[in-house]
Amino acid sequence: AAQTSLAVERYRLAEGRLPQSLNNLVPAYIEAVPADPYDGHPLKYRTLETGFVVYSIGDDRSDDGGAERGKGERGPRGKPAPWDITFIVER
């Protein structure tokens, strides 16, 4: 996610705006959108008011829209919590 986030920033610097999707980065900034290790699908991305987030669905294997997990938080009965693994860039 870190390398993909750097590619998003390079795109923003060159184009003056954030990409609409990670596919806009291919092939000029990255060869392909990296696969999420949890489901094999491309990493997820969305813009925020203050930047953007690149994320993996995480060990609950559910797309929670880039919801960030608090440090040490777990779901009910110690199960994986309903959050994603995020890389957030704010400006």
Backbone as JSON Lines, residues from 0, in Angstrom:
{"i":0,"aa":"A","n":[0.82,-1.19,0.0],"ca":[0.0,0.0,0.0],"c":[0.86,1.26,0.0]}
{"i":1,"aa":"A","n":[2.03,1.2,0.62],"ca":[2.89,2.37,0.68],"c":[3.37,2.77,-0.72]}
{"i":2,"aa":"Q","n":[3.82,1.8,-1.52],"ca":[4.28,2.12,-2.88],"c":[3.14,2.64,-3.73]}
{"i":3,"aa":"T","n":[1.96,2.08,-3.56],"ca":[0.79,2.55,-4.31],"c":[0.44,3.97,-3.88]}
{"i":4,"aa":"S","n":[0.54,4.27,-2.6],"ca":[0.27,5.62,-2.11],"c":[1.27,6.62,-2.67]}
{"i":5,"aa":"L","n":[2.53,6.21,-2.79],"ca":[3.53,7.08,-3.41],"c":[3.18,7.34,-4.87]}
{"i":6,"aa":"A","n":[2.69,6.34,-5.57],"ca":[2.27,6.51,-6.96],"c":[1.09,7.48,-7.05]}
{"i":7,"aa":"V","n":[0.16,7.4,-6.11],"ca":[-0.96,8.34,-6.07],"c":[-0.44,9.76,-5.89]}
{"i":8,"aa":"E","n":[0.52,9.95,-5.0],"ca":[1.09,11.28,-4.78],"c":[1.84,11.78,-6.01]}
{"i":9,"aa":"R","n":[2.56,10.91,-6.68],"ca":[3.26,11.33,-7.91],"c":[2.24,11.75,-8.97]}
{"i":10,"aa":"Y","n":[1.14,11.02,-9.09],"ca":[0.06,11.37,-10.01],"c":[-0.5,12.75,-9.63]}
{"i":11,"aa":"R","n":[-0.77,12.96,-8.35],"ca":[-1.32,14.24,-7.88],"c":[-0.4,15.4,-8.21]}
{"i":12,"aa":"L","n":[0.89,15.21,-8.01],"ca":[1.85,16.27,-8.33],"c":[1.89,16.57,-9.82]}
{"i":13,"aa":"A","n":[1.79,15.54,-10.65],"ca":[1.86,15.72,-12.1],"c":[0.55,16.26,-12.68]}
{"i":14,"aa":"E","n":[-0.58,15.79,-12.16],"ca":[-1.89,16.13,-12.74],"c":[-2.63,17.25,-11.99]}
{"i":15,"aa":"G","n":[-2.19,17.55,-10.78],"ca":[-2.85,18.6,-10.01],"c":[-4.12,18.15,-9.3]}
{"i":16,"aa":"R","n":[-4.37,16.86,-9.28],"ca":[-5.57,16.3,-8.63],"c":[-5.31,14.84,-8.31]}
{"i":17,"aa":"L","n":[-6.11,14.29,-7.44],"ca":[-6.01,12.87,-7.13],"c":[-6.64,12.05,-8.24]}
{"i":18,"aa":"P","n":[-6.16,10.83,-8.47],"ca":[-6.79,9.98,-9.48],"c":[-8.18,9.55,-9.04]}
{"i":19,"aa":"Q","n":[-9.04,9.28,-10.02],"ca":[-10.38,8.78,-9.7],"c":[-10.33,7.35,-9.19]}
{"i":20,"aa":"S","n":[-9.37,6.58,-9.71],"ca":[-9.19,5.2,-9.26],"c":[-7.72,4.84,-9.39]}
{"i":21,"aa":"L","n":[-7.34,3.72,-8.78],"ca":[-5.95,3.27,-8.89],"c":[-5.6,2.87,-10.31]}
{"i":22,"aa":"N","n":[-6.6,2.52,-11.11],"ca":[-6.34,2.17,-12.51],"c":[-5.77,3.34,-13.29]}
{"i":23,"aa":"N","n":[-6.03,4.58,-12.86],"ca":[-5.47,5.76,-13.51],"c":[-3.95,5.83,-13.37]}
{"i":24,"aa":"L","n":[-3.39,5.06,-12.46],"ca":[-1.94,5.07,-12.23],"c":[-1.18,4.17,-13.19]}
{"i":25,"aa":"V","n":[-1.9,3.26,-13.85],"ca":[-1.29,2.25,-14.72],"c":[-1.26,2.78,-16.14]}
{"i":26,"aa":"P","n":[-0.18,2.68,-16.88],"ca":[1.14,2.15,-16.55],"c":[2.16,3.23,-16.19]}
{"i":27,"aa":"A","n":[1.75,4.51,-16.19],"ca":[2.71,5.6,-16.0],"c":[3.35,5.62,-14.62]}
{"i":28,"aa":"Y","n":[2.62,5.23,-13.59],"ca":[3.13,5.35,-12.23],"c":[3.38,4.01,-11.54]}
{"i":29,"aa":"I","n":[2.61,3.0,-11.91],"ca":[2.83,1.63,-11.44],"c":[2.49,0.68,-12.59]}
{"i":30,"aa":"E","n":[3.11,-0.49,-12.6],"ca":[2.87,-1.46,-13.68],"c":[1.46,-2.03,-13.62]}
{"i":31,"aa":"A","n":[0.98,-2.29,-12.43],"ca":[-0.36,-2.84,-12.22],"c":[-0.79,-2.51,-10.8]}
{"i":32,"aa":"V","n":[-2.08,-2.47,-10.56],"ca":[-2.57,-2.25,-9.2],"c":[-2.27,-3.52,-8.4]}
{"i":33,"aa":"P","n":[-1.55,-3.39,-7.29],"ca":[-1.19,-4.58,-6.5],"c":[-2.41,-5.32,-5.97]}
{"i":34,"aa":"A","n":[-2.25,-6.61,-5.81],"ca":[-3.33,-7.46,-5.29],"c":[-3.38,-7.38,-3.77]}
{"i":35,"aa":"D","n":[-4.58,-7.41,-3.26],"ca":[-4.8,-7.49,-1.82],"c":[-4.43,-8.91,-1.39]}
{"i":36,"aa":"P","n":[-3.53,-9.08,-0.43],"ca":[-3.12,-10.43,-0.03],"c":[-4.24,-11.25,0.61]}
{"i":37,"aa":"Y","n":[-5.32,-10.61,1.03],"ca":[-6.4,-11.34,1.69],"c":[-7.41,-11.95,0.72]}
{"i":38,"aa":"D","n":[-7.59,-11.33,-0.47],"ca":[-8.57,-11.89,-1.4],"c":[-8.08,-11.97,-2.85]}
{"i":39,"aa":"G","n":[-6.88,-11.47,-3.12],"ca":[-6.33,-11.53,-4.47],"c":[-6.86,-10.47,-5.41]}
{"i":40,"aa":"H","n":[-7.83,-9.69,-5.0],"ca":[-8.37,-8.6,-5.81],"c":[-7.47,-7.37,-5.65]}
{"i":41,"aa":"P","n":[-7.59,-6.39,-6.55],"ca":[-6.76,-5.19,-6.41],"c":[-7.0,-4.48,-5.08]}
{"i":42,"aa":"L","n":[-5.93,-3.82,-4.58],"ca":[-6.08,-2.99,-3.39],"c":[-7.18,-1.97,-3.63]}
{"i":43,"aa":"K","n":[-7.78,-1.51,-2.56],"ca":[-8.87,-0.54,-2.63],"c":[-8.31,0.87,-2.42]}
{"i":44,"aa":"Y","n":[-9.1,1.87,-2.86],"ca":[-8.69,3.27,-2.77],"c":[-9.94,4.13,-2.7]}
{"i":45,"aa":"R","n":[-9.84,5.19,-1.91],"ca":[-10.88,6.21,-1.95],"c":[-10.29,7.53,-1.49]}
{"i":46,"aa":"T","n":[-10.88,8.6,-1.98],"ca":[-10.43,9.93,-1.58],"c":[-11.14,10.32,-0.28]}
{"i":47,"aa":"L","n":[-10.48,11.19,0.45],"ca":[-11.0,11.74,1.7],"c":[-11.02,13.26,1.56]}
{"i":48,"aa":"E","n":[-11.7,13.96,2.46],"ca":[-11.68,15.42,2.43],"c":[-10.27,15.95,2.56]}
{"i":49,"aa":"T","n":[-9.44,15.25,3.31],"ca":[-8.09,15.73,3.6],"c":[-7.0,14.94,2.9]}
{"i":50,"aa":"G","n":[-7.33,14.05,1.98],"ca":[-6.32,13.24,1.3],"c":[-6.93,12.01,0.68]}
{"i":51,"aa":"F","n":[-6.35,10.85,1.0],"ca":[-6.84,9.59,0.43],"c":[-6.42,8.42,1.3]}
{"i":52,"aa":"V","n":[-7.01,7.27,1.03],"ca":[-6.65,6.04,1.72],"c":[-6.51,4.93,0.68]}
{"i":53,"aa":"V","n":[-5.43,4.16,0.8],"ca":[-5.24,2.91,0.05],"c":[-5.34,1.82,1.1]}
{"i":54,"aa":"Y","n":[-6.13,0.77,0.81],"ca":[-6.35,-0.21,1.86],"c":[-6.59,-1.63,1.36]}
{"i":55,"aa":"S","n":[-6.37,-2.55,2.28],"ca":[-6.63,-3.97,2.11],"c":[-7.86,-4.3,2.95]}
{"i":56,"aa":"I","n":[-8.62,-5.29,2.52],"ca":[-9.83,-5.66,3.26],"c":[-9.53,-6.26,4.64]}
{"i":57,"aa":"G","n":[-8.33,-6.72,4.86],"ca":[-7.95,-7.23,6.17],"c":[-8.44,-8.64,6.45]}
{"i":58,"aa":"D","n":[-8.15,-9.09,7.67],"ca":[-8.4,-10.49,7.99],"c":[-9.87,-10.85,8.19]}
{"i":59,"aa":"D","n":[-10.77,-9.85,8.23],"ca":[-12.2,-10.2,8.27],"c":[-12.75,-10.41,6.86]}
{"i":60,"aa":"R","n":[-11.91,-10.13,5.84],"ca":[-12.23,-10.34,4.43],"c":[-13.52,-9.63,4.0]}
{"i":61,"aa":"S","n":[-13.73,-8.45,4.58],"ca":[-14.9,-7.64,4.25],"c":[-14.44,-6.22,3.95]}
{"i":62,"aa":"D","n":[-14.94,-5.64,2.86],"ca":[-14.59,-4.27,2.51],"c":[-15.39,-3.33,3.4]}
{"i":63,"aa":"D","n":[-14.69,-2.72,4.35],"ca":[-15.33,-1.81,5.29],"c":[-15.07,-0.35,4.92]}
{"i":64,"aa":"G","n":[-14.76,-0.1,3.64],"ca":[-14.61,1.26,3.14],"c":[-13.38,1.99,3.61]}
{"i":65,"aa":"G","n":[-12.38,1.25,4.07],"ca":[-11.16,1.88,4.56],"c":[-11.26,2.29,6.02]}
{"i":66,"aa":"A","n":[-12.19,1.69,6.75],"ca":[-12.34,1.98,8.18],"c":[-11.06,1.57,8.9]}
{"i":67,"aa":"E","n":[-10.55,2.45,9.74],"ca":[-9.28,2.21,10.41],"c":[-9.49,1.55,11.76]}
{"i":68,"aa":"R","n":[-8.68,0.56,12.05],"ca":[-8.73,-0.18,13.32],"c":[-7.93,0.59,14.37]}
{"i":69,"aa":"G","n":[-8.49,0.67,15.56],"ca":[-7.76,1.26,16.67],"c":[-6.7,0.29,17.15]}
{"i":70,"aa":"K","n":[-5.64,0.8,17.73],"ca":[-4.54,-0.05,18.19],"c":[-5.04,-1.09,19.2]}
{"i":71,"aa":"G","n":[-4.81,-2.35,18.89],"ca":[-5.16,-3.44,19.79],"c":[-6.62,-3.82,19.81]}
{"i":72,"aa":"E","n":[-7.45,-3.14,19.02],"ca":[-8.89,-3.46,19.03],"c":[-9.15,-4.8,18.36]}
{"i":73,"aa":"R","n":[-10.1,-5.52,18.92],"ca":[-10.57,-6.79,18.36],"c":[-12.09,-6.73,18.3]}
{"i":74,"aa":"G","n":[-12.64,-7.6,17.51],"ca":[-14.1,-7.68,17.42],"c":[-14.66,-8.46,18.59]}
{"i":75,"aa":"P","n":[-15.97,-8.74,18.55],"ca":[-16.61,-9.51,19.62],"c":[-15.95,-10.89,19.8]}
{"i":76,"aa":"R","n":[-15.79,-11.28,21.05],"ca":[-15.22,-12.59,21.4],"c":[-13.84,-12.83,20.79]}
{"i":77,"aa":"G","n":[-13.06,-11.75,20.6],"ca":[-11.7,-11.88,20.09],"c":[-11.59,-12.15,18.61]}
{"i":78,"aa":"K","n":[-12.71,-12.13,17.89],"ca":[-12.68,-12.37,16.44],"c":[-12.11,-11.14,15.74]}
{"i":79,"aa":"P","n":[-11.67,-11.32,14.48],"ca":[-11.17,-10.16,13.75],"c":[-12.2,-9.03,13.73]}
{"i":80,"aa":"A","n":[-11.74,-7.82,13.96],"ca":[-12.63,-6.67,14.0],"c":[-13.0,-6.24,12.58]}
{"i":81,"aa":"P","n":[-14.17,-5.6,12.43],"ca":[-14.63,-5.2,11.1],"c":[-13.97,-3.92,10.61]}
{"i":82,"aa":"W","n":[-12.67,-3.97,10.42],"ca":[-11.91,-2.84,9.91],"c":[-10.94,-3.32,8.86]}
{"i":83,"aa":"D","n":[-10.47,-2.36,8.08],"ca":[-9.52,-2.65,7.02],"c":[-8.1,-2.29,7.45]}
{"i":84,"aa":"I","n":[-7.13,-2.75,6.67],"ca":[-5.73,-2.38,6.9],"c":[-5.47,-1.19,6.0]}
{"i":85,"aa":"T","n":[-5.19,-0.04,6.61],"ca":[-5.18,1.21,5.86],"c":[-3.81,1.85,5.77]}
{"i":86,"aa":"F","n":[-3.64,2.62,4.69],"ca":[-2.5,3.52,4.53],"c":[-3.12,4.85,4.14]}
{"i":87,"aa":"I","n":[-3.21,5.76,5.11],"ca":[-3.89,7.04,4.92],"c":[-2.86,8.14,4.7]}
{"i":88,"aa":"V","n":[-3.11,8.97,3.69],"ca":[-2.26,10.14,3.42],"c":[-3.15,11.37,3.55]}
{"i":89,"aa":"E","n":[-2.79,12.25,4.47],"ca":[-3.53,13.49,4.67],"c":[-2.63,14.67,4.36]}
{"i":90,"aa":"R","n":[-3.24,15.73,3.88],"ca":[-2.49,16.96,3.58],"c":[-2.94,18.06,4.49]}
